[in-house]
Amino acid sequence: MMRVALALTLALCAAGCATPIPPLPPGADPAARPERTPDIYYEPSPREVVTAMLTLAEVDSRDTVFDLGSGDGRIPIAAARDFGARGVGIELDPRLVAVARANAEQAGVGERVRFEEGDIFKADLRSATVVTLFLHPGINRRLMPKLRAELAPGSRIISHYHAMRGWPPARKIRSRGRPVYLWIVPPRQPVSG
């Protein structure tokens, strides 16, 4: 029995162990749960990778950076604090939304960053100039039509670790040995009729 449990634990970790949710801020509901089962586990991007992502996207004060699956909020917070941008995090888990909001206040960027509890597939992305992802290849593939339809031409998409099959990146770098991809949303094709 112990061998079966160990094998199951190792198999789950090989598939991607979830990082424990950080301690909740005062007043957050520890019993709160997402509306549906998340598509992916919480695993934050290392801070050096976050900086590399935002640098590759050439984020500046004119940008609004949307992080899909924003977890503890580190990407929108870094975009505001270190690059002068506005940040928006979309996160399914209400506990992580509470953590991210507390982290933004602690970082002094609460007025430049907002976190929404919601489904990334239903989020309105039209005001984003940069979208950041650390999801999964299948999720990236499902998001690709939405990103291309809702983001303005010239908007940048950055993905930590996972590419989008069928859409070659404009650039690829490595940070801490991990791939980081950049795509530029192309001009819309005129509809012929």
JONOR-V224751 format. One record per residue. RES is the residue in one letter. PSI is psi as a letter, one per 40 degrees, with the letter a starting at -180 (NA if undefined). Layout:
RES & PSI
RES & PSI
//
This chain:
M & d
M & d
R & d
V & d
A & d
L & d
A & d
L & d
T & d
L & d
A & d
L & d
C & d
A & d
A & e
G & g
C & i
A & h
T & h
P & i
I & h
P & i
P & h
L & i
P & i
P & h
G & e
A & i
D & h
P & e
A & e
A & i
R & i
P & i
E & d
R & i
T & h
P & i
D & e
I & i
Y & i
Y & h
E & h
P & i
S & h
P & i
R & d
E & d
V & d
V & d
T & d
A & d
M & d
L & d
T & d
L & d
A & e
E & f
V & h
D & a
S & e
R & e
D & i
T & h
V & h
F & h
D & h
L & h
G & f
S & e
G & b
D & e
G & e
R & d
I & d
P & d
I & d
A & d
A & d
A & d
R & d
D & e
F & e
G & e
A & i
R & i
G & i
V & h
G & h
I & h
E & h
L & d
D & h
P & d
R & d
L & d
V & d
A & d
V & d
A & d
R & d
A & d
N & d
A & d
E & d
Q & d
A & e
G & f
V & e
G & d
E & e
R & e
V & i
R & i
F & h
E & h
E & h
G & i
D & h
I & d
F & e
K & e
A & i
D & h
L & e
R & d
S & e
A & i
T & d
V & h
V & h
T & i
L & i
F & g
L & b
H & i
P & d
G & d
I & d
N & d
R & d
R & d
L & d
M & d
P & d
K & d
L & d
R & d
A & d
E & d
L & i
A & i
P & h
G & e
S & i
R & i
I & h
I & h
S & h
H & h
Y & d
H & h
A & a
M & h
R & h
G & e
W & g
P & h
P & i
A & d
R & i
K & h
I & i
R & i
S & h
R & f
G & e
R & h
P & i
V & h
Y & i
L & h
W & i
I & h
V & h
P & i
P & i
R & i
Q & h
P & i
V & h
S & i
G & NA
//
